Amino acid sequence: MRVITPLQALRLDQLRQRSSTKWRKYGDDVLPLFVAETDYPQAPAIHDALTRAVSIGDTGYTPPEPGVAAAYAGFAERRFGWTVDAARIRTTCDVMMAVVELLRRVTAPGDRVVICPPVYPPFFDVVPEAGAVVERVPLRDAGTTWELDLAGIEASLASGARAVLLCNPHNPTGTVHSRETLAALADLAERYGAAVISDEIHAPLIHRGVTFTPFLDASAAAARVGYSVVSASKAFNLAGLKCALLVTADDATSALVQGLPDEIEWRTGLFGAISAVAAFSPESDVWLDAQLAALDANRLLLAELLAEHVPGARYRVPDAGFLAWVDLTALGWGDDPAAKILSEGRVALLQGPFFGEEGHGHVRINFGCSPDVLTEAVRRVGSLVR
Ligand SMILES: Cc1ncc(COP(=O)(O)O)c(C=O)c1O
């Protein structure tokens, strides 16, 4: 078995030289564990590709076939055993823009779209941006995990909801939906003539022992009803570079994506495309595995730290990603514990209520940082517990 050395996060003094929102929104006295940026050094293949691009002034428009589709097809095959037809992939600037454009085409103004809170806050915004209406079908708490409320989703679809905006893996809970669940969702969508848009941005970050099923690969029905949106931007910390992929697996869905205006594809950032090719190349697998080893250690460390410093916090170790969903209701810090934690503890966490009313009393912690920073952040939260 190959021994994987966990990737080391950069030091705070190095990170504070960055100008991204994570490092500029708050002062230096605040530990920022809120927005979904990670603190690791750039993957060498991405670093080299971008450095070369800068050095030759390669800053023009993205070409029609920058190689992203083929690179992703290779990545999907290696990492998920999923065969993707590169000809059925198009790119655009980011995942949420792709979702808006898809929603515009699979719904009519005023149609209802199912989302499953607690969920990534912009889901509440992109649905109305596309002219549709949010239909909330919360995740079900199944005791040790969360799951889709398939009966609730069926009721929504049966009464006319036209689409489901799925998050797989789910942000903020880190839930990886099973093949059976996804296939059942696809059957429901097909029965009621609805589309499923699956946001799979966190999919490259599946933790050991967990199997990820791409929605389009869950069943033949899923391939017919589904659109998947993916990106290298979370796993490789490339959010500022703007490149996401719309993936389909069926003639009709593919025709819809091919029919999107070319302008949507022109919005792909060239640096985003160059870095996505490098990220999805086999060369970056070692880096990704090293990052996953670091995240794996941190998701377990967080459980220990919370037990030690914040008794009463409820946390389930996520199956994917670098985000932790923590229930602090027992501490009596109100609907939005992140407000107190920021003002009194100088740690910035993402506010639970942003994820829907299910998030009252919760915070989302980004553990894509060094163990030292994570330890200090939880220690600060703990110092507020009386
Ligand atoms: C589930 C999910 N979708 C989309 C995004 C944003 O992706 P993009 O910046 O490509 O729009 C994020 C960012 O954290 C996310 O967690």
The ligand as an SDF file (V2000), in Angstrom:
LIG
                    3D

 16 16  0  0  0  0  0  0  0  0999 V2000
  -22.0240   23.1720   -3.1340 C   0  0  0  0  0  0  0  0  0  0  0  0
  -21.3320   24.3350   -3.7560 C   0  0  0  0  0  0  0  0  0  0  0  0
  -21.6720   24.7190   -4.9920 N   0  0  0  0  0  0  0  0  0  0  0  0
  -21.0880   25.7640   -5.5900 C   0  0  0  0  0  0  0  0  0  0  0  0
  -20.1070   26.4900   -4.9540 C   0  0  0  0  0  0  0  0  0  0  0  0
  -19.5310   27.6790   -5.6400 C   0  0  0  0  0  0  0  0  0  0  0  0
  -18.9620   27.3000   -6.8320 O   0  0  0  0  0  0  0  0  0  0  0  0
  -18.5710   28.3820   -7.9060 P   0  0  0  0  0  0  0  0  0  0  0  0
  -17.6600   29.3590   -7.2330 O   0  0  0  0  0  0  0  0  0  0  0  0
  -17.9260   27.6050   -8.9880 O   0  0  0  0  0  0  0  0  0  0  0  0
  -19.8560   29.0180   -8.3350 O   0  0  0  0  0  0  0  0  0  0  0  0
  -19.7020   26.1270   -3.6790 C   0  0  0  0  0  0  0  0  0  0  0  0
  -18.6700   26.8870   -2.9830 C   0  0  0  0  0  0  0  0  0  0  0  0
  -18.3120   26.6480   -1.8720 O   0  0  0  0  0  0  0  0  0  0  0  0
  -20.3350   25.0210   -3.0600 C   0  0  0  0  0  0  0  0  0  0  0  0
  -19.9880   24.6190   -1.8370 O   0  0  0  0  0  0  0  0  0  0  0  0
  1  2  1  0
  2  3  1  0
  2 15  2  0
  3  4  2  0
  4  5  1  0
  5  6  1  0
  5 12  2  0
  6  7  1  0
  7  8  1  0
  8  9  2  0
  8 10  1  0
  8 11  1  0
 12 13  1  0
 12 15  1  0
 13 14  2  0
 15 16  1  0
M  END
$$$$
